[in-house]
Amino acid sequence: MTLENAAEAADLIHSKTELRPRIAIVLGSGLGAFADELEDAVSIPYEEIPHFVRSTVEGHAGRLVIGTCSGVPLVVQQGRFHFYEGYSMEQ
């Protein structure tokens, strides 16, 4: 992903919420329900985010969820990416 690609993805994410979290959590199998507990949450499917890779693992929701937990702004990846899915380490 180039810097320009990352900026385009960030622009889309920023257009969906005014929250600017400084903490990110990547959820894998069995932990996805945590994202459903966030307050004032905005959910963005990976497919809607420009240049963002997709999770192809069954059971991974494939969404970016931005909200708060106990008043702390968080961005949560509901479904992660794996090298065996064909993605490079850079992705």
ABEGO torsion letter per residue (X at the ends): XBAAAAAAAAAAAAAABABBBABBBBBBBGAAAAAAABBGBBBBBAAABBGBBBBABBGBAGBBBBBBBGGBBBBBBBEBBBAAAGBBAAX
